[in-house]
Amino acid sequence: MTEKPFTTLEISRRRLLRASTFALGASALVGAGLGASPAIAGSKFSQSMAKYQPTPKGAQSCDNCTQFQPPAACAVVEGKISPSGWCFLYARKAG
């Protein structure tokens, strides 16, 4: 019987960085959507990190997001927030 030579899994640096960036981004979104873990409690995303814009994106706007805190604040994004604004952390209010 002939044994097959041992092959190694080839992972490029680019593929590894891309996968780790995706994993970190996904965990940040899950943490923001389900409540902050104790390790990051009290910290907020900057407006630029959240891709905040002062205008709505279709029917999505801050005033119908679960994170919005009237009159002009957000639980997960720092700074003054317009009720008609939008960011990629938008989570529609239930009901």
DSSP file (Angstrom, degrees, kcal/mol; ACC not computed):
  #  RESIDUE AA STRUCTURE BP1 BP2  ACC     N-H-->O    O-->H-N    N-H-->O    O-->H-N    TCO  KAPPA ALPHA  PHI   PSI    X-CA   Y-CA   Z-CA
    1    1 A M              0   0    0      0, 0.0     2,-0.5     0, 0.0     0, 0.0   0.000 360.0 360.0 360.0 138.2    0.0    0.0    0.0
    2    2 A T        -     0   0    0      0, 0.0     2,-0.3     0, 0.0     0, 0.0  -0.846 360.0-138.4-100.6 130.2    1.2    3.5   -0.9
    3    3 A E        -     0   0    0     -2,-0.5     3,-0.0     1,-0.0     0, 0.0  -0.641  17.9-121.4 -86.2 142.9    0.8    6.2    1.7
    4    4 A K        -     0   0    0     -2,-0.3     3,-0.1     1,-0.1     2,-0.0  -0.603  35.5-105.3 -78.5 142.5   -0.3    9.6    0.5
    5    5 A P        -     0   0    0      0, 0.0     2,-0.3     0, 0.0    -1,-0.1  -0.372  39.8 -98.7 -67.4 147.9    2.1   12.4    1.5
    6    6 A F        -     0   0    0     -3,-0.0     2,-0.4    -2,-0.0    -3,-0.0  -0.496  42.5-159.0 -66.6 125.8    1.0   14.7    4.3
    7    7 A T        -     0   0    0     -2,-0.3     2,-0.3    -3,-0.1    -1,-0.0  -0.865   5.1-140.0-109.4 144.4   -0.4   17.9    2.9
    8    8 A T        -     0   0    0     -2,-0.4     2,-0.6     1,-0.0     0, 0.0  -0.735  23.2-109.8-100.6 151.1   -0.7   21.1    4.8
    9    9 A L        -     0   0    0     -2,-0.3     2,-0.7     1,-0.0    -1,-0.0  -0.693  33.4-141.7 -78.9 119.2   -3.6   23.4    4.7
   10   10 A E        +     0   0    0     -2,-0.6     2,-0.5     2,-0.0    -1,-0.0  -0.748  25.8 173.9 -90.0 116.1   -2.4   26.5    2.8
   11   11 A I        -     0   0    0     -2,-0.7     2,-0.1     4,-0.0    -2,-0.0  -0.981  20.6-143.7-122.9 121.2   -3.8   29.7    4.3
   12   12 A S     >  -     0   0    0     -2,-0.5     4,-2.2     1,-0.1     5,-0.2  -0.446  22.2-118.2 -79.5 157.8   -2.6   33.0    2.9
   13   13 A R  H  > S+     0   0    0      1,-0.2     4,-2.7     2,-0.2     5,-0.2   0.891 115.8  54.0 -60.1 -40.7   -2.1   36.0    5.2
   14   14 A R  H  > S+     0   0    0      1,-0.2     4,-2.5     2,-0.2    -1,-0.2   0.920 108.9  47.5 -62.2 -44.6   -4.7   37.9    3.2
   15   15 A R  H  > S+     0   0    0      2,-0.2     4,-2.3     1,-0.2    -1,-0.2   0.900 112.7  49.5 -64.4 -40.5   -7.3   35.1    3.7
   16   16 A L  H  X S+     0   0    0     -4,-2.2     4,-2.3     2,-0.2    -2,-0.2   0.920 112.7  46.4 -64.9 -44.7   -6.5   34.9    7.4
   17   17 A L  H  X S+     0   0    0     -4,-2.7     4,-2.4     2,-0.2    -2,-0.2   0.899 112.5  50.7 -64.6 -40.8   -6.8   38.7    7.9
   18   18 A R  H  X S+     0   0    0     -4,-2.5     4,-2.2    -5,-0.2    -2,-0.2   0.920 112.1  46.7 -63.1 -44.2  -10.1   38.8    5.8
   19   19 A A  H  X S+     0   0    0     -4,-2.3     4,-2.3     1,-0.2    -2,-0.2   0.899 113.5  47.8 -66.7 -40.9  -11.6   36.0    7.9
   20   20 A S  H  X S+     0   0    0     -4,-2.3     4,-2.4     2,-0.2    -1,-0.2   0.875 110.7  51.8 -69.9 -35.4  -10.6   37.5   11.2
   21   21 A T  H  X S+     0   0    0     -4,-2.4     4,-2.4     2,-0.2    -2,-0.2   0.916 110.9  48.3 -64.0 -42.7  -11.9   41.0   10.2
   22   22 A F  H  X S+     0   0    0     -4,-2.2     4,-2.6     2,-0.2    -2,-0.2   0.923 111.6  49.7 -62.0 -44.4  -15.2   39.4    9.3
   23   23 A A  H  X S+     0   0    0     -4,-2.3     4,-2.2     1,-0.2    -2,-0.2   0.904 112.0  47.4 -63.9 -41.8  -15.4   37.5   12.6
   24   24 A L  H  X S+     0   0    0     -4,-2.4     4,-1.9     2,-0.2    -1,-0.2   0.911 113.2  48.5 -66.0 -41.8  -14.6   40.7   14.6
   25   25 A G  H  X S+     0   0    0     -4,-2.4     4,-2.1     2,-0.2    -2,-0.2   0.912 111.8  49.2 -64.1 -42.9  -17.2   42.7   12.7
   26   26 A A  H  X S+     0   0    0     -4,-2.6     4,-2.4     1,-0.2    -1,-0.2   0.903 110.5  50.1 -64.4 -41.0  -19.9   40.0   13.1
   27   27 A S  H  X S+     0   0    0     -4,-2.2     4,-2.3     1,-0.2    -1,-0.2   0.861 109.1  52.5 -67.5 -33.1  -19.2   39.8   16.8
   28   28 A A  H  X S+     0   0    0     -4,-1.9     4,-2.2     2,-0.2    -1,-0.2   0.906 110.6  47.6 -66.3 -41.2  -19.5   43.6   17.2
   29   29 A L  H  X S+     0   0    0     -4,-2.1     4,-2.3     2,-0.2    -2,-0.2   0.908 112.7  48.2 -66.0 -42.0  -22.8   43.5   15.4
   30   30 A V  H  X S+     0   0    0     -4,-2.4     4,-2.3     1,-0.2    -2,-0.2   0.919 111.9  50.2 -64.7 -42.2  -24.2   40.7   17.5
   31   31 A G  H  X S+     0   0    0     -4,-2.3     4,-0.7     1,-0.2    -2,-0.2   0.887 113.0  46.3 -62.4 -39.2  -22.9   42.5   20.7
   32   32 A A  H  < S+     0   0    0     -4,-2.2    -1,-0.2     1,-0.2    -2,-0.2   0.855 116.2  45.1 -71.7 -34.4  -24.7   45.7   19.6
   33   33 A G  H  < S+     0   0    0     -4,-2.3    -2,-0.2     1,-0.2    -1,-0.2   0.811 121.1  35.3 -80.1 -30.3  -27.9   43.9   18.7
   34   34 A L  H  < S-     0   0    0     -4,-2.3    -1,-0.2     1,-0.3    -2,-0.2   0.338 124.9 -79.2-107.3   5.8  -28.2   41.7   21.7
   35   35 A G     <  -     0   0    0     -4,-0.7    -1,-0.3    -5,-0.2    -2,-0.1   0.028  55.9 -75.0 104.6 144.1  -26.8   44.0   24.4
   36   36 A A        -     0   0    0     -4,-0.2     5,-0.1    -3,-0.1    -4,-0.1  -0.422  42.7-122.7 -75.6 144.5  -23.2   44.8   25.3
   37   37 A S    >>  -     0   0    0     -2,-0.1     3,-1.2     1,-0.1     4,-0.9  -0.436  32.6-103.8 -76.9 160.8  -21.1   42.3   27.1
   38   38 A P  T 34 S+     0   0    0      0, 0.0     3,-0.3     0, 0.0    -1,-0.1   0.802 119.1  62.9 -57.0 -28.5  -19.5   43.4   30.4
   39   39 A A  T 34 S+     0   0    0      1,-0.2    -3,-0.0     3,-0.0     0, 0.0   0.829 117.2  26.1 -67.9 -30.7  -16.2   43.8   28.6
   40   40 A I  T X4 S+     0   0    0     -3,-1.2     3,-1.9     3,-0.0    -1,-0.2   0.291  86.6 135.7-115.7  10.2  -17.5   46.5   26.3
   41   41 A A  T 3< S+     0   0    0     -4,-0.9     3,-0.1    -3,-0.3    -4,-0.0  -0.325  72.0  23.3 -59.5 137.1  -20.3   47.9   28.4
   42   42 A G  T 3  S+     0   0    0      1,-0.3     2,-0.3     0, 0.0    -1,-0.3   0.249  97.3 109.9  92.0 -13.3  -20.4   51.7   28.4
   43   43 A S    <   -     0   0    0     -3,-1.9    -1,-0.3    35,-0.0     2,-0.3  -0.733  48.4-163.8 -97.5 148.3  -18.5   52.1   25.1
   44   44 A K        -     0   0    0     -2,-0.3    33,-0.2    -3,-0.1     2,-0.2  -0.867  23.3-105.2-126.6 159.2  -20.1   53.4   21.9
   45   45 A F  B     -a   77   0A   0     31,-3.3    33,-2.8    -2,-0.3     2,-0.1  -0.552  37.9-116.0 -76.3 146.6  -19.4   53.4   18.2
   46   46 A S     >  -     0   0    0     -2,-0.2     4,-2.0    31,-0.2     6,-0.2  -0.441  28.9-110.1 -73.7 160.6  -18.2   56.7   16.7
   47   47 A Q  T  4>S+     0   0    0      1,-0.2     5,-2.8     2,-0.2     4,-0.3   0.881 119.8  50.9 -61.4 -37.1  -20.6   58.1   14.1
   48   48 A S  T >45S+     0   0    0      1,-0.2     3,-0.9     3,-0.2    -1,-0.2   0.890 108.7  50.8 -69.6 -37.1  -18.1   57.4   11.4
   49   49 A M  T 345S+     0   0    0      1,-0.2    -1,-0.2     2,-0.1    -2,-0.2   0.868 112.7  46.7 -65.5 -35.4  -17.6   53.7   12.5
   50   50 A A  T 3<5S-     0   0    0     -4,-2.0    38,-2.1    37,-0.1    39,-0.4   0.446 109.9-124.6 -84.9   0.0  -21.4   53.3   12.5
   51   51 A K  T < 5 -     0   0    0     -3,-0.9    -3,-0.2    -4,-0.3    -4,-0.1   0.875  43.2-172.2  56.3  38.5  -21.7   54.9    9.1
   52   52 A Y      < -     0   0    0     -5,-2.8    35,-0.2    -6,-0.2    -1,-0.2  -0.343  11.3-177.6 -64.3 139.9  -24.1   57.4   10.6
   53   53 A Q  B     -B   86   0B   0     33,-2.7    33,-2.4     2,-0.2    29,-0.1  -0.990  32.1-130.5-136.3 144.5  -25.9   59.8    8.3
   54   54 A P  S    S+     0   0    0      0, 0.0    30,-0.2     0, 0.0    33,-0.1   0.438  89.0  70.9 -76.5   2.8  -28.4   62.5    9.3
   55   55 A T  S    S-     0   0    0     31,-0.2    -2,-0.2     1,-0.1    30,-0.1  -0.867  88.0-105.7-117.4 152.8  -30.9   61.3    6.7
   56   56 A P        -     0   0    0      0, 0.0     2,-0.6     0, 0.0     5,-0.2  -0.203  18.0-130.7 -71.4 165.6  -33.1   58.1    6.7
   57   57 A K  B >   -C   60   0C   0      3,-2.6     3,-1.9    28,-0.2     2,-0.3  -0.866  68.9 -61.9-116.1  93.4  -32.4   55.1    4.5
   58   58 A G  T 3  S-     0   0    0     -2,-0.6    -1,-0.0     1,-0.3     0, 0.0  -0.514 118.7 -15.6  65.4-128.6  -35.9   54.4    3.0
   59   59 A A  T 3  S+     0   0    0     -2,-0.3     2,-0.6    -3,-0.1    -1,-0.3   0.509 117.4 100.2 -83.6  -5.5  -38.3   53.6    5.8
   60   60 A Q  B <   +C   57   0C   0     -3,-1.9    -3,-2.6     3,-0.0     2,-0.3  -0.727  45.7 148.4 -86.7 120.8  -35.4   53.1    8.3
   61   61 A S    >   -     0   0    0     -2,-0.6     3,-1.8    -5,-0.2    25,-0.2  -0.973  57.7-106.1-146.8 161.2  -34.7   56.0   10.6
   62   62 A C  G >  S+     0   0    0     23,-2.1     3,-2.0    20,-0.3     6,-0.4   0.836 112.2  65.5 -57.8 -36.4  -33.4   56.5   14.1
   63   63 A D  G 3  S+     0   0    0     20,-2.7    -1,-0.3     1,-0.3    21,-0.1   0.668 107.0  42.1 -67.7 -13.5  -36.8   57.3   15.5
   64   64 A N  G <  S+     0   0    0     -3,-1.8    29,-2.0    19,-0.2     2,-0.4  -0.003  95.2 104.6-117.0  30.5  -38.0   53.8   14.8
   65   65 A C  B X  S-D   92   0D   0     -3,-2.0     3,-1.0    27,-0.2    27,-0.2  -0.854  72.8-132.1-107.2 143.7  -34.9   52.0   15.9
   66   66 A T  T 3  S+     0   0    0     25,-3.1    26,-0.1    -2,-0.4    -1,-0.1   0.741 106.1  56.0 -65.7 -22.4  -34.6   50.2   19.2
   67   67 A Q  T 3  S+     0   0    0     24,-0.3     8,-2.4    22,-0.1    -1,-0.2   0.641  81.1 109.8 -85.5 -15.3  -31.3   51.9   20.1
   68   68 A F  E <   -E   74   0E   0     -3,-1.0     6,-0.3    -6,-0.4     4,-0.0  -0.378  49.0-164.6 -69.0 136.7  -32.7   55.5   19.7
   69   69 A Q  E  >  -E   73   0E   0      4,-3.2     4,-1.8    -2,-0.1     3,-0.4  -0.916  35.6 -96.5-122.9 101.3  -33.0   57.5   22.9
   70   70 A P  T  4 S+     0   0    0      0, 0.0     2,-0.1     0, 0.0     4,-0.0  -0.208  95.9  24.6 -57.1 147.7  -35.2   60.6   22.5
   71   71 A P  T  4 S-     0   0    0      0, 0.0    -3,-0.0     0, 0.0     0, 0.0  -0.963 134.9 -32.0 -88.9 -23.0  -34.7   63.5   21.9
   72   72 A A  T  4 S+     0   0    0     -3,-0.4     9,-1.9    10,-0.1     2,-0.3  -0.118  99.6  93.9-155.3  49.2  -31.3   63.1   20.2
   73   73 A A  E  <  -E   69   0E   0     -4,-1.8    -4,-3.2     7,-0.2     2,-0.3  -0.889  47.8-148.0-138.8 169.1  -29.2   60.2   21.5
   74   74 A C  E     -E   68   0E   0      3,-0.5    -6,-0.2     5,-0.3     5,-0.1  -0.989  18.5-136.0-139.2 146.1  -28.4   56.6   20.8
   75   75 A A  S    S+     0   0    0     -8,-2.4    -7,-0.1    -2,-0.3    -1,-0.1   0.740 106.5  24.9 -71.9 -23.8  -27.5   53.6   23.0
   76   76 A V  S    S+     0   0    0     -9,-0.1   -31,-3.3     1,-0.1     2,-0.4   0.528 113.7  64.0-121.8  -9.1  -24.7   52.4   20.7
   77   77 A V  B    S-a   45   0A   0    -33,-0.2    -3,-0.5   -10,-0.2   -31,-0.2  -0.969  75.2-131.8-120.9 133.7  -23.6   55.5   18.7
   78   78 A E        +     0   0    0    -33,-2.8   -31,-0.1    -2,-0.4     2,-0.1  -0.375  61.2  29.4 -81.6 160.1  -22.0   58.5   20.3
   79   79 A G  S    S-     0   0    0     -2,-0.1     2,-0.3    -5,-0.1    -5,-0.3  -0.218 103.0 -28.5  91.2-179.5  -22.8   62.1   19.8
   80   80 A K        -     0   0    0     -7,-0.1     2,-0.4    -2,-0.1    -7,-0.2  -0.580  61.8-159.2 -75.1 131.1  -26.0   64.0   18.8
   81   81 A I        -     0   0    0     -9,-1.9    -2,-0.1    -2,-0.3   -12,-0.0  -0.946  11.2-134.4-118.7 129.3  -28.3   61.8   16.8
   82   82 A S    >   -     0   0    0     -2,-0.4     3,-2.2     1,-0.1   -20,-0.3  -0.621  15.2-132.8 -78.8 136.5  -31.1   63.1   14.5
   83   83 A P  T 3  S+     0   0    0      0, 0.0   -20,-2.7     0, 0.0   -19,-0.2   0.789 111.4  49.2 -58.4 -25.5  -34.5   61.3   14.8
   84   84 A S  T 3  S+     0   0    0    -22,-0.2    -2,-0.0   -30,-0.2   -24,-0.0   0.246  95.2 104.5 -97.0  13.5  -34.5   61.1   11.0
   85   85 A G    <   -     0   0    0     -3,-2.2   -23,-2.1   -30,-0.1     2,-0.3  -0.111  52.5-156.3 -82.2-175.2  -30.9   59.8   10.8
   86   86 A W  B     +B   53   0B   0    -33,-2.4   -33,-2.7   -25,-0.2     2,-0.3  -0.975  12.4 177.5-159.6 149.3  -29.7   56.2   10.0
   87   87 A C    >   -     0   0    0     -2,-0.3     3,-1.6   -35,-0.2   -36,-0.2  -0.940  46.6-100.9-146.5 170.8  -26.7   54.0   10.6
   88   88 A F  T 3  S+     0   0    0    -38,-2.1   -37,-0.1    -2,-0.3   -38,-0.0   0.561 115.8  67.8 -73.7  -5.7  -25.8   50.4    9.8
   89   89 A L  T 3  S+     0   0    0    -39,-0.4    -1,-0.3     2,-0.0   -22,-0.1   0.313  72.3 142.4 -91.0   8.0  -26.6   49.3   13.4
   90   90 A Y    <   -     0   0    0     -3,-1.6     2,-0.4   -25,-0.1   -28,-0.1  -0.209  27.4-177.3 -52.8 132.9  -30.2   50.1   12.8
   91   91 A A        -     0   0    0    -29,-0.1   -25,-3.1   -58,-0.0   -24,-0.3  -0.931  25.7-125.6-136.9 110.9  -32.6   47.6   14.5
   92   92 A R  B     -D   65   0D   0     -2,-0.4   -27,-0.2   -27,-0.2     2,-0.1  -0.230  26.6-111.1 -60.0 137.6  -36.3   48.1   13.9
   93   93 A K        -     0   0    0    -29,-2.0     2,-0.2     1,-0.1    -1,-0.1  -0.429  35.3-114.8 -65.4 141.4  -38.6   48.5   16.9
   94   94 A A              0   0    0      1,-0.2    -1,-0.1    -2,-0.1     0, 0.0  -0.520 360.0 360.0 -76.4 144.5  -40.9   45.5   17.4
   95   95 A G              0   0    0     -2,-0.2    -1,-0.2     0, 0.0    -2,-0.1   0.453 360.0 360.0  92.7 360.0  -44.6   46.1   17.1
